[in-house]
Amino acid sequence: MNELEAKARANNLKLVELHSSLFAKQFYDSLDYKMFKIGKVDAENGELLYYQRMAKRLDKIIIQQNTIFIKSSLMSYLTME
């Protein structure tokens, strides 16, 4: 993941977003990814598979009261659920 994030930074990307299985959440949490939405897809067997959309800002961030404030030329924020 560090190598992928380094490549993203080298390409001036400010945000990395991924879809994580529920079981992998702890791994991505340890890498400072934040869950912002839960999604679901229909599996071929008719069951529902749940996943989490997670993101990590690659620029400077400040976290206050469950809101991530971004220090960049374009101010934006991501509210964690």
C-alpha positions in Angstrom: 0.0 0.0 0.0 2.9 2.4 0.8 4.2 1.9 -2.8 0.8 2.5 -4.3 0.3 5.7 -2.2 3.8 6.9 -3.2 2.9 6.4 -6.9 -0.4 8.3 -6.3 1.5 11.2 -4.7 4.0 11.2 -7.6 1.0 11.6 -9.9 -0.3 14.6 -7.8 -3.3 12.6 -6.6 -4.8 14.0 -3.3 -7.1 11.2 -2.4 -7.1 7.4 -2.6 -10.4 5.6 -2.5 -11.1 1.9 -2.2 -13.8 -0.7 -1.6 -13.0 -2.9 1.3 -14.6 -6.1 2.5 -15.9 -5.9 6.1 -13.2 -8.3 7.2 -10.4 -6.0 5.8 -11.6 -2.9 7.6 -9.1 -3.3 10.5 -6.2 -3.5 8.0 -7.2 -0.3 6.2 -7.9 1.4 9.5 -4.3 0.7 10.5 -3.2 2.5 7.3 -5.3 5.6 8.2 -8.1 5.0 5.7 -11.5 6.2 6.8 -14.8 4.5 6.0 -17.4 6.9 4.6 -20.1 4.7 3.1 -21.3 1.1 3.2 -22.4 -0.4 -0.1 -23.8 -3.7 -1.2 -23.9 -5.8 -4.4 -26.0 -8.8 -5.4 -23.9 -12.0 -5.6 -24.6 -14.6 -8.3 -26.2 -16.9 -5.7 -28.7 -14.2 -4.7 -27.0 -13.2 -1.5 -26.0 -9.6 -0.7 -22.3 -8.8 -0.2 -21.6 -5.8 1.8 -18.4 -3.6 1.4 -17.1 -0.4 2.7 -16.0 2.6 0.7 -12.9 4.0 2.4 -10.6 6.9 1.5 -7.3 8.4 2.6 -6.2 11.9 1.9 -2.6 12.1 0.7 -2.2 15.8 1.6 -2.1 17.4 5.0 -5.2 16.8 7.1 -6.7 17.9 10.4 -9.3 15.7 12.1 -11.8 17.4 14.5 -15.1 16.0 15.7 -15.4 13.2 13.1 -14.7 15.6 10.2 -11.6 15.6 8.1 -10.5 19.1 7.1 -8.0 19.2 4.2 -5.2 21.8 4.1 -4.7 22.3 0.4 -5.3 25.0 -2.3 -8.9 23.7 -2.6 -10.4 23.4 0.8 -12.7 20.4 1.2 -13.8 18.0 3.8 -15.0 14.4 4.3 -17.4 13.7 7.1 -17.0 10.2 8.6 -20.1 8.2 9.3 
